[in-house]
Amino acid sequence: MNTVLDWLDDPVPERGVHYYRPDGWHLRGYQEIAGHARRIGALLRASGVTRGVVCLQIEDPETFVPAFLGTMYAGLTPSPIASPVTFTNHDAYSDHAAAILTAAAPAAVLTDAAMRPLAADSCAKAGLPEPLVLPADLPDAQNEARRDAELALLQFTSGSSGTPKGVRVTAGNLAANVRAIHGWLGVTSEDSCSSWLPLHHDMGLIGTFLGSVVAQIDLFLMTPLDFIRSPARWLEAHGKHAVTITTAPNFGYAYAASRVREESLAGADFSTWRVAMSGAERVDPKAAADFAVRLNPYGFSTAAFTPCYGMAETTLAVSGVTPGTGARIVRPAGSLVTGEPVTVTGTGVLGFDRPEDPARWLSSCGVPVPGTTVEIVDDDGKPLPDGSFGEVRVSGSSVALGYQSPDPDASAPFTEDGLHTGDAGFLLDGELYIVGRIGDSLKVRGRKVHAEDLEAALAAVPGVPAGRCAVVLGSSRGQGRAIAVVESTDDRWLPAATTMLRTTLDGSVAVTVVRARRGVIPRTSSGKPRRRLMWQQAADGTLPGDVLHDTFNAMTTATATTTARLDGAAT
């Protein structure tokens, strides 16, 4: 069976991972990485870890890469845990990690010296032994043979609407999805890739890291914090080192376009950049157009934008636009009703066209990748014809086995007919369009309003910081509720925001607007708001912020500092 480790038998010389450091890019060749991975595999076996899951609590990419590969080489199942950088404090991180460790029931926890205190705290909270710490000197691995585990990866996902669950990805799933990504993108030995996405998350772990390693192409690797501090270095990989492929959420393109100075682009040549994937969150036509305007003068092709759709439950990739063809954007008319046809009143091309109302436009996520089938189904699971609105259902060789979770009903979305994704959308001329999460919507006078639509409209309000808002929809005491949280230091955006929410939701839905400090909005590993957690925080009185507008209690408070408390359950 072909696996993602076959390259270890004959690594390509002079290719490898270019790690970003403040003084530049530093190459570790694939031959060196392969040797390091074998030694880590030998360490695990010598430590008595011969089967089961190994949770990785390693933040440094240069240590994580061989540790992940070495775990697989030893015939064990790696399960990466998120970096502490996204958590408000160490206790919050160790609580999160302990919950994952409890669900994963690992044979060992592997860490390095830098992460040892946090890993030890997490293990103690989960009732596990001390973590195994990578030493400076690793044992010789000359006689260590490679072993392949049936379960290749245990990928924990917090999800935007639920609690963490471990997705059980087989060796067959992983190999099939990496092949599908290579086939969809047309990856050749002439390509190279860049990434600043977190390595514990499916998009960064499989889409860029494993995809590059298996293809034996150069990978230019940054951390998310590196990118935030210096987005110009990400662009440098493409404009100076001629990297051809990257992927990022919509936020990344918007952030780079707004933060990179013109002098940083001087001398750049982006003409070899042929794939700019966009996934993990809804694609914003304005952000794509802004990015293209900044980089077109330096050779960037707007047709490089390659929106895609995927999730951990399908290993990663489900669908994607064919590179170089341009992604279609459409404007659906009126409300979308499950089982009913979608009427399109406008079309355009992502990056080329800049709609006046970008929040009302959707980008194509392309056609299914090789080996994957996508259907749109109604509330009873019956397939719907092309052009109809409903739930996205996915089947094929990349769909995982299910979840590892103490909840016996956790794997209910995995059925004989395919994976019920919980995402609402439609197929149009065979191309997939995603509207939002089914659980993140509210019925308003017979039509469904999706939280992602409201967030996109809220983000377009002048004064609302990019990527710093979230909307939660639910019901309380039989009444529809909408909570909008904006991380901001002022409230100049409030009148326009409340007008937009009232107009979209009408008077039948109570609206609460909360201003909060930066970092209050809890997010998944891919950056999506954890809406059910936010609703629960509000119900428990643990969502801090300033309530600036509240029609539920028939009052508007302009300056009262309080905790947003709401009763009820999210829909």
C-alpha positions as CSV (number, residue, x, y, z in Angstrom):
1,M,0.0,0.0,0.0
2,N,1.3,3.4,-0.9
3,T,1.5,5.7,2.1
4,V,2.6,9.2,2.9
5,L,5.9,7.8,4.2
6,D,7.2,6.1,1.0
7,W,9.4,9.1,0.3
8,L,11.5,8.2,3.4
9,D,13.1,5.3,1.5
10,D,14.7,7.7,-1.0
11,P,14.4,11.4,-0.1
12,V,15.1,13.9,-2.9
13,P,18.5,15.7,-2.3
14,E,18.7,19.5,-2.2
15,R,15.0,19.9,-1.4
16,G,13.4,20.3,2.0
17,V,11.7,22.6,4.5
18,H,12.8,26.2,4.6
19,Y,12.1,27.4,8.2
20,Y,11.6,31.1,8.8
21,R,13.7,32.8,11.3
22,P,14.2,36.6,11.9
23,D,17.5,36.5,10.0
24,G,16.0,34.7,7.0
25,W,15.0,31.2,5.7
26,H,16.9,28.2,6.8
27,L,16.8,24.9,4.8
28,R,16.6,21.5,6.4
29,G,16.9,19.0,3.6
30,Y,14.5,16.0,3.3
31,Q,17.5,13.6,3.8
32,E,18.3,15.3,7.1
33,I,14.6,15.4,8.1
34,A,14.2,11.7,7.2
35,G,17.2,10.7,9.4
36,H,15.8,12.8,12.3
37,A,12.4,11.2,12.0
38,R,13.9,7.7,12.1
39,R,15.8,8.6,15.3
40,I,12.6,9.9,17.0
41,G,10.8,6.7,15.9
42,A,13.7,4.7,17.6
43,L,13.4,6.8,20.7
44,L,9.6,6.0,21.0
45,R,10.2,2.3,20.6
46,A,13.1,2.3,23.0
47,S,10.8,4.1,25.5
48,G,8.4,1.2,25.2
49,V,5.8,2.9,23.0
50,T,5.0,0.3,20.4
51,R,1.4,0.9,19.6
52,G,-1.4,3.4,20.0
53,V,-1.7,7.2,19.9
54,V,1.1,9.7,20.6
55,C,-0.1,13.2,21.4
56,L,2.3,15.9,20.3
57,Q,2.7,19.0,22.4
58,I,5.4,20.8,20.3
59,E,5.2,24.4,19.3
60,D,8.4,24.8,17.3
61,P,7.9,23.8,13.6
62,E,11.5,22.6,13.2
63,T,11.0,20.1,16.1
64,F,7.4,19.3,15.2
65,V,8.1,18.2,11.6
66,P,10.5,15.3,12.4
67,A,8.5,14.4,15.6
68,F,5.3,14.0,13.6
69,L,7.0,11.9,10.9
70,G,9.0,9.9,13.4
71,T,5.8,9.0,15.3
72,M,4.3,7.7,12.0
73,Y,7.6,5.9,11.2
74,A,7.4,4.0,14.4
75,G,3.9,2.7,13.5
76,L,2.2,4.9,15.9
77,T,-0.7,7.4,15.5
78,P,0.2,11.1,15.9
79,S,-2.3,13.5,17.4
80,P,-1.1,17.1,17.3
81,I,-2.4,19.5,20.0
82,A,-2.8,23.2,19.4
83,S,-0.1,25.7,20.3
84,P,-0.7,27.7,23.6
85,V,-0.3,31.0,21.6
86,T,-4.0,31.1,20.8
87,F,-5.1,30.8,24.4
88,T,-5.7,33.6,26.9
89,N,-3.5,32.0,29.6
90,H,-1.6,28.8,30.5
91,D,-4.5,27.4,32.6
92,A,-6.9,27.8,29.7
93,Y,-4.4,26.0,27.4
94,S,-3.7,23.1,29.8
95,D,-7.4,22.6,30.4
96,H,-8.0,22.4,26.7
97,A,-5.0,20.0,26.2
98,A,-6.1,17.9,29.2
99,A,-9.6,17.5,27.6
100,I,-8.0,16.2,24.4
101,L,-5.6,13.9,26.3
102,T,-8.5,12.4,28.1
103,A,-10.4,11.7,24.9
104,A,-7.3,10.5,23.0
105,A,-6.1,8.1,25.7
106,P,-2.6,8.2,24.3
107,A,0.2,5.7,24.9
108,A,2.5,8.6,25.3
109,V,2.7,12.4,25.2
110,L,5.7,13.7,23.2
111,T,7.0,17.2,23.9
112,D,10.3,19.2,23.9
113,A,12.1,21.2,26.6
114,A,10.3,24.5,25.8
115,M,6.9,23.0,26.1
116,R,7.6,20.5,28.9
117,P,6.1,22.6,31.8
118,L,2.8,23.0,30.0
119,A,2.7,19.5,28.7
120,A,3.4,18.2,32.3
121,D,0.5,20.3,33.6
122,S,-1.8,19.0,30.9
123,C,-0.8,15.4,31.6
124,A,-1.4,15.9,35.4
125,K,-4.9,17.3,34.8
126,A,-5.7,14.3,32.5
127,G,-4.3,11.8,35.0
128,L,-1.5,10.7,32.7
129,P,2.2,10.0,33.3
130,E,4.8,12.6,32.7
131,P,5.3,13.5,29.0
132,L,8.3,12.0,27.1
133,V,10.7,14.9,26.4
134,L,12.8,14.9,23.2
135,P,16.5,14.9,24.2
136,A,19.3,16.8,22.6
137,D,20.9,13.5,21.5
138,L,18.7,10.9,19.9
139,P,19.5,7.2,19.6
140,D,20.9,5.7,16.4
141,A,18.2,4.4,14.1
142,Q,20.3,2.4,11.5
143,N,18.5,-0.9,12.1
144,E,15.0,0.5,12.7
145,A,12.5,-0.6,10.1
146,R,9.5,1.4,9.2
147,R,6.1,0.3,10.4
148,D,2.7,1.5,9.1
149,A,-0.2,2.0,11.5
150,E,-3.7,1.5,10.2
151,L,-4.9,4.6,12.0
152,A,-2.6,7.2,10.5
153,L,-3.8,10.3,12.4
154,L,-6.1,11.3,15.2
155,Q,-7.1,14.9,14.3
156,F,-8.8,16.8,17.0
157,T,-11.3,19.4,15.9
158,S,-13.1,21.7,18.2
159,G,-15.5,22.7,15.4
160,S,-17.3,26.0,15.1
161,S,-20.4,24.5,16.8
162,G,-19.3,21.9,19.2
163,T,-16.8,20.4,21.6
164,P,-13.4,18.8,20.6
165,K,-13.6,15.4,18.9
166,G,-10.9,13.2,17.5
167,V,-11.3,12.4,13.8
168,R,-10.0,8.9,13.1
169,V,-8.1,9.2,9.8
170,T,-6.8,5.9,8.3
171,A,-3.6,5.4,6.3
172,G,-5.8,4.9,3.2
173,N,-7.8,8.1,3.9
174,L,-4.5,10.2,4.3
175,A,-2.9,8.8,1.2
176,A,-6.0,9.2,-0.9
177,N,-6.5,12.8,0.1
178,V,-2.9,13.8,-0.5
179,R,-3.1,12.2,-4.0
180,A,-6.4,14.0,-4.6
181,I,-4.9,17.3,-3.7
182,H,-1.9,16.7,-6.0
183,G,-4.2,15.7,-8.8
184,W,-6.5,18.7,-8.3
185,L,-3.7,21.2,-8.2
186,G,-1.6,19.5,-10.8
187,V,1.5,19.4,-8.5
188,T,4.8,18.7,-10.3
189,S,8.5,18.6,-9.2
190,E,8.7,22.2,-10.5
191,D,6.4,23.4,-7.8
192,S,7.1,24.7,-4.3
193,C,4.8,25.7,-1.4
194,S,4.6,28.3,1.4
195,S,2.5,28.2,4.6
196,W,2.1,30.0,7.8
197,L,-0.9,27.9,8.9
198,P,-0.7,26.0,12.3
199,L,0.7,22.5,11.9
200,H,-1.9,21.1,14.4
201,H,-4.7,22.0,12.0
202,D,-5.7,19.9,8.9
203,M,-5.2,22.7,6.4
204,G,-1.6,23.3,7.5
205,L,-0.8,19.8,8.5
206,I,-2.1,18.0,5.4
207,G,-2.7,20.6,2.8
208,T,0.8,22.2,2.9
209,F,3.1,20.2,5.1
210,L,2.3,16.6,4.2
211,G,1.4,17.6,0.6
212,S,4.8,19.2,0.1
213,V,6.7,16.4,1.9
214,V,5.1,13.6,-0.1
215,A,5.6,15.5,-3.4
216,Q,9.2,16.2,-2.3
217,I,8.9,19.9,-3.2
218,D,10.4,22.8,-1.2
219,L,8.2,24.1,1.6
220,F,8.7,27.6,3.0
221,L,7.3,27.4,6.6
222,M,6.3,30.1,9.0
223,T,4.3,30.1,12.2
224,P,1.0,32.1,12.4
225,L,2.8,34.5,14.8
226,D,5.6,35.0,12.3
227,F,3.0,35.9,9.7
228,I,1.2,38.4,11.9
229,R,4.5,40.1,12.8
230,S,5.7,40.1,9.2
231,P,3.3,39.3,6.4
232,A,5.9,40.7,4.0
233,R,8.1,37.6,4.6
234,W,5.2,35.4,3.4
235,L,5.0,37.3,0.2
236,E,8.8,37.3,-0.1
237,A,8.7,33.5,-0.5
238,H,6.7,34.0,-3.7
239,G,8.1,37.3,-4.9
240,K,11.8,36.6,-4.3
241,H,12.0,32.7,-4.1
242,A,9.4,32.0,-6.9
243,V,7.2,29.8,-4.7
244,T,4.2,28.6,-6.8
245,I,1.6,27.4,-4.3
246,T,0.1,28.6,-1.0
247,T,-3.1,28.4,1.0
248,A,-4.6,30.8,3.6
249,P,-7.9,31.7,5.0
250,N,-9.6,34.9,3.7
251,F,-8.2,36.8,6.6
252,G,-4.6,36.2,5.5
253,Y,-5.0,37.8,2.1
254,A,-6.9,40.8,3.6
255,Y,-4.2,41.2,6.3
256,A,-1.3,41.1,3.9
257,A,-3.0,43.5,1.5
258,S,-3.5,46.1,4.3
259,R,-0.3,45.7,6.2
260,V,2.5,45.2,3.6
261,R,4.2,48.4,2.7
262,E,4.9,49.3,-0.9
263,E,8.7,49.4,-0.3
264,S,8.5,45.8,0.8
265,L,7.2,44.8,-2.6
266,A,9.9,46.6,-4.6
267,G,11.6,44.2,-6.9
268,A,9.1,41.4,-6.3
269,D,8.1,39.1,-9.1
270,F,4.9,37.1,-8.4
271,S,4.6,35.7,-12.0
272,T,5.4,32.1,-10.9
273,W,2.7,32.2,-8.2
274,R,0.0,29.9,-9.8
275,V,-2.1,28.7,-6.9
276,A,-3.5,30.9,-4.0
277,M,-5.9,28.6,-2.2
278,S,-8.5,30.2,0.0
279,G,-10.3,28.0,2.6
280,A,-11.3,27.6,6.2
281,E,-13.7,30.5,6.2
282,R,-16.0,32.3,3.8
283,V,-14.2,33.9,0.8
284,D,-14.7,37.7,0.7
285,P,-14.7,39.1,-2.8
286,K,-13.5,42.5,-1.6
287,A,-10.5,41.0,0.2
288,A,-9.5,39.1,-2.9
289,A,-9.9,42.2,-5.1
290,D,-7.8,44.3,-2.6
291,F,-5.0,41.7,-2.6
292,A,-5.0,41.5,-6.4
293,V,-4.8,45.3,-6.8
294,R,-1.8,45.4,-4.5
295,L,0.1,42.5,-6.2
296,N,-1.0,42.7,-9.9
297,P,1.6,45.4,-10.7
298,Y,4.3,42.9,-9.6
299,G,3.1,40.0,-11.7
300,F,0.5,38.3,-9.6
301,S,-2.3,36.6,-11.7
302,T,-5.8,37.1,-10.3
303,A,-6.7,33.8,-11.8
304,A,-4.4,32.2,-9.2
305,F,-7.1,32.5,-6.6
306,T,-8.2,28.9,-5.9
307,P,-11.1,28.8,-3.3
308,C,-11.6,25.3,-1.8
309,Y,-13.7,23.5,0.7
310,G,-12.8,20.8,3.2
311,M,-12.8,19.6,6.8
312,A,-11.0,17.2,9.1
313,E,-13.8,14.7,8.8
314,T,-12.9,14.2,5.1
315,T,-9.2,14.2,6.0
316,L,-9.0,17.6,4.3
317,A,-9.9,18.5,0.8
318,V,-13.5,18.0,-0.6
319,S,-13.6,20.4,-3.6
320,G,-11.6,23.1,-5.2
321,V,-11.6,25.5,-8.2
322,T,-9.2,24.4,-11.0
323,P,-6.1,26.5,-10.7
324,G,-5.7,29.2,-13.3
325,T,-9.4,29.2,-14.5
326,G,-10.7,32.0,-12.2
327,A,-13.3,31.4,-9.5
328,R,-16.9,32.3,-10.2
329,I,-18.8,34.4,-7.6
330,V,-22.6,34.6,-7.6
331,R,-25.3,36.7,-5.8
332,P,-28.3,34.6,-4.8
333,A,-31.6,36.3,-4.8
334,G,-33.9,36.5,-1.7
335,S,-34.0,33.8,0.9
336,L,-32.7,30.3,0.5
337,V,-35.2,27.5,1.4
338,T,-34.1,23.9,1.8
339,G,-35.2,21.8,-1.2
340,E,-35.9,24.8,-3.3
341,P,-34.0,26.1,-6.3
342,V,-31.5,28.9,-5.9
343,T,-32.0,32.0,-8.1
344,V,-28.8,33.8,-9.0
345,T,-29.2,37.5,-9.9
346,G,-25.5,38.3,-10.5
347,T,-22.2,36.7,-11.4
348,G,-18.6,37.7,-11.5
349,V,-15.0,36.4,-11.1
350,L,-13.2,36.4,-7.8
351,G,-10.5,39.1,-7.6
352,F,-11.5,40.7,-10.9
353,D,-14.9,42.0,-9.8
354,R,-15.6,44.1,-6.6
355,P,-19.3,44.0,-5.7
356,E,-20.8,46.9,-3.9
357,D,-22.4,44.5,-1.4
358,P,-19.7,41.7,-1.0
359,A,-21.5,40.2,2.0
360,R,-24.3,39.0,-0.3
361,W,-22.0,37.2,-2.7
362,L,-20.7,33.7,-2.6
363,S,-17.6,32.2,-4.2
364,S,-17.5,28.9,-5.9
365,C,-15.5,26.3,-4.0
366,G,-15.0,24.3,-7.3
367,V,-15.8,20.7,-8.2
368,P,-15.1,17.6,-6.0
369,V,-11.5,16.5,-5.9
370,P,-10.6,13.1,-7.4
371,G,-12.2,10.2,-5.4
372,T,-14.8,12.4,-3.7
373,T,-18.5,12.8,-4.4
374,V,-20.6,15.7,-3.2
375,E,-24.4,15.8,-2.9
376,I,-26.9,18.3,-1.7
377,V,-29.6,16.7,0.3
378,D,-32.9,17.8,1.9
379,D,-33.9,17.5,5.6
380,D,-34.7,13.8,5.0
381,G,-31.4,13.0,3.4
382,K,-32.9,12.8,-0.1
383,P,-30.5,14.1,-2.9
384,L,-31.5,17.3,-4.6
385,P,-30.9,18.4,-8.2
386,D,-28.2,20.8,-9.2
387,G,-29.1,24.4,-8.2
388,S,-31.1,23.4,-5.1
389,F,-30.3,24.5,-1.5
390,G,-29.7,22.0,1.2
391,E,-27.1,20.2,3.3
392,V,-23.8,19.2,1.9
393,R,-23.1,15.4,2.0
394,V,-19.7,13.9,1.1
395,S,-18.7,10.4,0.3
396,G,-15.5,8.8,-1.0
397,S,-12.1,7.4,-0.1
398,S,-11.1,10.4,2.0
399,V,-14.0,10.3,4.5
400,A,-12.7,9.3,7.9
401,L,-13.8,6.4,10.1
402,G,-15.6,8.6,12.5
403,Y,-14.9,10.3,15.8
404,Q,-13.1,9.2,18.9
405,S,-15.2,10.6,21.6
406,P,-16.9,9.6,24.9
407,D,-20.2,10.6,23.4
408,P,-21.7,7.5,21.8
409,D,-23.7,9.6,19.3
410,A,-20.7,11.7,18.2
411,S,-20.2,9.8,14.9
412,A,-23.9,10.1,13.9
413,P,-23.0,12.4,10.9
414,F,-21.0,9.4,9.4
415,T,-23.6,7.3,7.6
416,E,-23.6,4.6,4.9
417,D,-24.7,7.2,2.5
418,G,-21.9,9.6,3.3
419,L,-20.8,12.3,5.8
420,H,-23.5,14.8,6.7
421,T,-21.3,17.8,7.0
422,G,-23.8,20.2,8.7
423,D,-22.9,22.8,6.1
424,A,-25.6,24.4,4.0
425,G,-25.0,25.1,0.3
426,F,-25.8,24.3,-3.2
427,L,-24.3,22.9,-6.4
428,L,-24.5,25.2,-9.5
429,D,-23.2,23.7,-12.8
430,G,-21.5,21.1,-10.7
431,E,-19.6,23.6,-8.6
432,L,-20.1,23.8,-4.8
433,Y,-21.2,27.0,-3.0
434,I,-21.2,27.1,0.8
435,V,-23.6,29.3,2.6
436,G,-22.9,28.5,6.3
437,R,-23.4,26.0,9.1
438,I,-26.9,24.6,9.4
439,G,-26.6,24.9,13.2
440,D,-25.7,28.5,12.9
441,S,-28.8,29.7,11.3
442,L,-32.2,31.1,12.4
443,K,-35.5,31.0,10.7
444,V,-36.9,34.5,10.3
445,R,-40.4,34.7,8.9
446,G,-39.9,31.5,6.9
447,R,-36.4,32.2,5.6
448,K,-33.1,31.0,7.0
449,V,-30.6,33.7,8.1
450,H,-27.0,32.3,8.5
451,A,-24.6,33.6,11.1
452,E,-21.8,33.7,8.5
453,D,-23.9,36.1,6.3
454,L,-24.4,38.4,9.3
455,E,-20.7,38.3,10.2
456,A,-19.7,39.1,6.6
457,A,-22.1,42.1,6.7
458,L,-20.9,43.2,10.1
459,A,-17.3,43.0,9.0
460,A,-18.1,45.4,6.2
461,V,-19.4,48.0,8.6
462,P,-16.8,50.9,8.8
463,G,-14.9,50.8,12.1
464,V,-15.4,47.0,12.8
465,P,-11.9,45.6,13.0
466,A,-11.1,42.9,10.3
467,G,-11.5,39.4,11.7
468,R,-12.7,40.7,15.1
469,C,-16.4,40.0,15.1
470,A,-18.8,37.1,15.6
471,V,-22.5,36.5,15.5
472,V,-24.4,33.9,17.4
473,L,-27.9,32.9,16.6
474,G,-30.4,31.0,18.8
475,S,-33.7,31.1,20.7
476,S,-34.6,32.0,24.2
477,R,-38.1,31.7,25.8
478,G,-39.4,31.0,22.3
479,Q,-38.0,34.2,20.8
480,G,-35.2,34.4,18.2
481,R,-32.0,35.9,19.5
482,A,-28.9,37.3,17.8
483,I,-25.8,38.2,19.7
484,A,-23.1,40.2,17.9
485,V,-19.7,40.5,19.5
486,V,-17.2,43.0,18.2
487,E,-13.7,43.2,19.6
488,S,-13.0,46.9,19.6
489,T,-11.9,49.8,21.7
490,D,-14.6,52.2,20.5
491,D,-18.2,52.1,19.4
492,R,-18.3,54.4,16.3
493,W,-19.5,51.4,14.3
494,L,-22.5,50.8,16.6
495,P,-25.2,52.8,14.7
496,A,-24.4,51.2,11.3
497,A,-24.1,47.7,12.9
498,T,-27.4,47.8,14.7
499,T,-29.2,49.2,11.6
500,M,-27.8,46.3,9.5
501,L,-28.8,43.7,12.1
502,R,-32.3,45.1,12.5
503,T,-32.8,45.4,8.8
504,T,-31.6,41.8,8.1
505,L,-33.4,40.2,11.0
506,D,-36.5,42.4,11.3
507,G,-38.4,43.1,14.5
508,S,-39.2,39.5,15.3
509,V,-35.6,38.8,16.4
510,A,-34.1,40.3,19.6
511,V,-30.6,41.8,19.0
512,T,-27.8,42.2,21.5
513,V,-24.6,44.0,20.6
514,V,-21.5,43.5,22.8
515,R,-18.2,45.3,22.6
516,A,-15.4,43.2,24.0
517,R,-11.6,43.3,24.4
518,R,-9.4,41.6,21.8
519,G,-9.3,37.8,22.2
520,V,-12.7,37.4,23.9
521,I,-14.2,35.5,20.9
522,P,-13.3,31.8,21.3
523,R,-12.2,30.3,18.0
524,T,-11.5,26.9,16.6
525,S,-8.1,25.7,15.4
526,S,-9.0,27.1,12.0
527,G,-10.1,30.5,13.3
528,K,-13.8,30.1,13.1
529,P,-15.9,31.4,16.0
530,R,-17.1,28.7,18.4
531,R,-20.7,29.8,18.4
532,R,-22.2,27.3,20.7
533,L,-19.5,27.9,23.3
534,M,-20.2,31.6,23.0
535,W,-23.9,31.1,23.5
536,Q,-23.2,28.9,26.6
537,Q,-20.8,31.6,27.9
538,A,-23.6,34.1,27.6
539,A,-26.0,31.8,29.3
540,D,-23.6,31.1,32.1
541,G,-22.7,34.8,32.6
542,T,-19.0,34.2,31.5
543,L,-18.9,36.2,28.3
544,P,-17.3,39.5,29.3
545,G,-18.0,42.8,27.4
546,D,-19.9,46.0,27.2
547,V,-23.6,45.6,26.2
548,L,-24.2,48.5,23.9
549,H,-27.5,47.5,22.5
550,D,-30.1,45.0,23.8
551,T,-33.7,44.8,22.4
552,F,-34.4,41.6,24.3
553,N,-34.7,43.5,27.6
554,A,-36.4,46.4,25.7
555,M,-33.5,48.8,26.5
556,T,-30.4,50.2,25.0
557,T,-27.4,50.7,27.2
558,A,-24.7,52.9,25.8
559,T,-22.0,52.7,28.4
560,A,-22.9,50.1,31.0
561,T,-20.1,47.7,31.6
562,T,-21.5,44.3,32.3
563,T,-21.4,40.6,31.4
564,A,-23.7,39.6,28.5
565,R,-26.0,37.0,30.1
566,L,-28.7,35.3,28.1
567,D,-30.8,32.3,28.8
568,G,-31.6,29.6,26.3
569,A,-29.9,27.2,23.9
570,A,-28.4,27.8,20.5
571,T,-30.2,26.5,17.5
